[in-house]
């Protein structure tokens, strides 16, 4: 399994990936300078990069006929699935670290006024977004393959942020206030509950993907 993870990292993480990340970082920060809070900038940047880098591994497998090659080797299908999901965690950590370092340097220099240092709120919400989107999308990749999966992947991505933006703008303040009164706690506690739910969905997604892929005819 470790070699499978190394294979995905070698294909997906390189100088080109870093350059795209830096370029995308500045595009988001510059274009949303006047209206988007610092935390939201980080969440969009981190979740977008980690999500699409994770999905890119299926692109390489599709072009190189990776499924056929892997299944001709003495490798369990379960290990192939687990390697994909573990890679999500690694891409997320990499995106968090890269955004934290780059954002920290920019904030320290003071190039942009509306960009603070990364914080735990950003970390938790970014992970929630990535885990949720990948939990929904990865079983579809294992079921339908990359060509169909990538279209659904885009729909999930834009749908997720459209819904999140709508909730943020209209009902989030009221909803969070009600939840706080129910639990008599802070937003950190609520984020913790949501994070635990996302972890459960992530684990459920793993089992679903394993079940699908082990039964799939290649």
N, C-alpha and C positions, 0 to 999 in steps of 0.2 A: 504493500500500500504506500509506503514511503516513497518508493520509486515513481509511483503514479502521481503523487503530489509534486515531486520534483519535476516530473515531465510537464505538468500543467504550469508550474511556476516558471520553468525555463521558456515555455512558449508564450506566456502572457506578460511576464514582467521583464522588461528590458529598457533600453534608453528611449526607445520610441514611446513606450508607455509613460515614462517619466515626463517626457516633453509634452505629450498630450495632456497629462495631468496638470502641469504647470500652466499651459496655455488655457485650459478649461477653467482653472482656478482664477486666473486674471480676468477672463471673459465674464464670469459670474460676478466677481467682486466689482468690476468696473461698471457693468451694465445695470447692476442692482444697487449701486452705491447709495442712491438717494431714498430708496423706499423699502429695502429689505433689511431686517435686523441682522446683526452679525451672526447670531446662532443659526438662523435660517440659511444664510449663505453657506456656512460650514456643512450643515446637514445635507443640502442639495449637492454640494461638491463631493462629499465623502460617499454618500449613498449612490450617486450616479456612477462614479468611477468604479467602486467596488462591485456594484451590480452588473455593469456591462463587461468588466474584466472577467468576472466569474462566468458570465454567459459566453464569453469569447472562447473558452476552452472547448465548448461544444462545436464552435465554428471550425476549429482546427481538426477535431475528430471527424467532422462531416467531410471536409476537403481531403483529408488524408486517409479516409476510410478507417478511422481509429477503432470503431466498434468491431469490425471484422478482424483487424490485427490483434486487438486485445483478447478477443474470444478464441483466437487460434493459439494463444499462449496459456500456460497453466496459471491463470489468474481468476480468482473468484469474481463473479459479477457483483457480489456484495461489496467487495473491496473497491471496485471501480466506482460504485455509487458513493461509498464513504469518502473516497479520495476527493470527489467533486465537492462534497459538503464541507469537508475539513478545509479545502482550499478557500471556500467562502469566508471562513473565519480569518484565514491568513490574509486574504485580500482586504478584508475590513480593517484589520490591525495595521496593514501597510498604508491604507488610505488615511486612517486616523493619524498615524505617525507623520506621514508626508504633509497632510493638511495642517497638523499642529506645528510642525517645524517651519513650513513656509508662511503660514499665517502669523506665527510668533515673530518671525523676522520682519515681516511687513508691518505688524502692529508696533514692534519696537522702534523701527525706523520712522514710523508715522506717515507712511505714504498715503494711506486711506484713513479718514477719520472714523468711518463707521465699520471698523473691523477690530474686534477685540481678540484676546487670547482664547484659545479653545478651552472648553470647560466640560464638566461631567454631564451636564444637560445635553450638550452636543453629542458626546460619546454615546450616551444611552439612547437618544432618539435616532441617531444615525444607525446604530446597531439594530434597533427595532425596525426601522424602515428597510434595511438590507435583508434582515432575516425574514421579514414578512413577505417581501417581493420574491425572494429566492424560494421560500417555502411554497409559494403558489406556482412559481414558474418551473422549477426543476423537474417535478413529476411530469409536466407537459413535454419537456425536452426528452425525457426518457421514454415517453409514450409516442410522441409524434415526430421526434427528430428535430434537428436544428432549423431546417428551412421553414417549417410551420411554427416551431417554437419561438423563433425570433420575432415573428409578427405578433404573437400573443405576448411576448416579452415586452415589446414596445407599448402594447395596449395596457398591460399591467402597470408599467412605469408611469405613463402619462395619466392613467386613471387614478393611480395612488396619489400622485402629487396634486391632481385636480381636486380630489376629495379632501386631501389634507389641507389645501389652501382654502377651500370652502368652509371647512370646519373651523380653521384658524380665524377666518375673517368674520364668521357669523355666530357660531355657537360655542366655540371653545372656551371662552371666558366664563360664560354662564354654566357650561357643563362642568368645567373644572371646579368652579365654586361650589356646585351641588355635591360633587364627589368629595371635595374637601370637608364639607359639613357632615357628610355621611361617615367618612372614615376619621374625621377629626385629626387630620394629619396634613403634611405638606405635599407639594407637588412631587418631591423626591420619592415619597412613599408610593404615590400613584404611578410614577414612572417605573418604580420597582415592580409593582403589580403587573403593569403592561409588559414589562420586559420578561417576567416569568412566563406570562401567557405566550409571548412570542417564542421563547425557548421551547415551550411545550409543542407549539405548532411546528417549529423547526424540526424537532425530534420526530413528530408524527409524519412530517414530509419525508424524512429520511426513510422511515419504514415503508411508506407508500411507494417511494421511488425504488427501493430494493425489491419490493413485491412485483412491481411493474416490470423492472428490468430483468429479473430472474425468469419471468414467464415470457418475455419478448422473444420472438423468432427473428433472427438476423439473416 
